[in-house]
Amino acid sequence: MRRSFFRALRGAQQVVLVGNGRSFLAAIITGEVAHSEIDSQIERLNATLPHYRKIRMFHAVRESFTIENDLLTANGKLKRDAITARYGTEIEQMYAKTEA
């Protein structure tokens, strides 16, 4: 699921899903990607998924996750805790939008 979604987003560097313990999934997408392109690809992806796996919100950032900014390990794996800490405010805002 995520790999095909990532490939479909031209200009995206990384896509991280968040939502553990939340009512829905959200995504943080890095790179130079237009919001309209993200909306379109999420809609396409969601059409193939059950409700509990659908991405309902996203936050796009230009800065990629790297070893230098301490968001990737030396092996190139995502540091989820560091990403959640760095983008905590943005994550909370995504979930707050649906509660308003």
C-alpha positions in Angstrom: 0.0 0.0 0.0 2.5 2.6 1.1 5.1 1.9 -1.6 2.7 2.3 -4.5 1.3 5.5 -2.8 4.8 6.9 -2.5 5.7 6.1 -6.1 2.6 7.8 -7.3 3.5 11.1 -5.6 6.1 12.6 -7.9 8.5 14.8 -5.9 7.8 13.1 -2.5 10.8 12.0 -0.6 9.2 10.1 2.3 5.6 9.3 3.5 5.1 8.5 7.2 1.7 7.3 8.5 0.7 8.3 12.0 -2.4 7.4 14.0 -1.5 4.7 16.5 -4.2 4.9 19.1 -6.1 7.5 17.1 -9.5 7.3 15.3 -7.9 7.5 11.8 -4.6 7.6 9.9 -2.8 10.7 8.8 0.3 11.2 6.8 3.4 13.4 6.9 4.8 13.8 3.4 8.2 15.3 2.7 9.5 16.8 -0.6 8.2 19.1 -3.3 4.7 17.8 -3.9 1.6 19.9 -4.7 -1.3 19.6 -2.3 -3.7 18.9 -5.2 -1.5 16.0 -6.2 -1.5 14.6 -2.7 -5.3 15.0 -2.4 -5.7 13.2 -5.7 -3.4 10.3 -4.8 -4.9 9.9 -1.3 -8.4 9.7 -2.8 -7.2 7.1 -5.3 -5.6 5.0 -2.6 -8.5 5.3 -0.2 -10.9 4.0 -2.8 -9.1 0.6 -2.5 -8.9 0.5 1.3 -11.3 -0.5 4.2 -12.4 2.5 6.3 -9.9 1.8 9.1 -6.9 2.0 6.8 -7.9 5.2 5.0 -5.7 8.3 5.2 -8.0 11.2 6.2 -5.5 14.1 6.7 -1.9 14.9 5.7 0.8 17.5 6.4 3.3 18.3 3.7 6.8 19.5 4.6 9.7 20.4 2.2 12.5 19.2 4.5 13.3 15.5 4.1 14.0 13.2 7.0 17.8 12.7 7.1 20.5 11.4 9.4 21.7 15.0 9.8 18.4 16.3 11.1 18.2 13.1 13.4 14.9 11.8 11.7 16.6 8.8 10.1 18.9 6.1 11.5 22.3 5.4 10.0 20.6 2.5 8.2 18.0 4.9 6.6 15.1 3.8 8.8 12.6 6.4 10.1 12.9 7.5 13.7 9.2 7.5 14.4 9.6 8.9 18.0 11.8 11.8 16.7 9.4 12.5 13.8 6.4 12.5 16.2 8.3 14.9 18.5 9.4 17.2 15.8 6.0 17.4 14.1 3.8 17.0 17.2 2.1 20.3 16.8 1.2 19.6 13.2 0.0 16.1 14.1 -2.2 17.4 16.8 -3.6 20.1 14.4 -4.5 17.4 11.9 -6.5 15.5 14.5 -8.1 18.7 15.9 -9.5 19.6 12.5 -11.9 16.7 12.6 -13.0 17.4 16.2 -14.1 21.0 15.5 
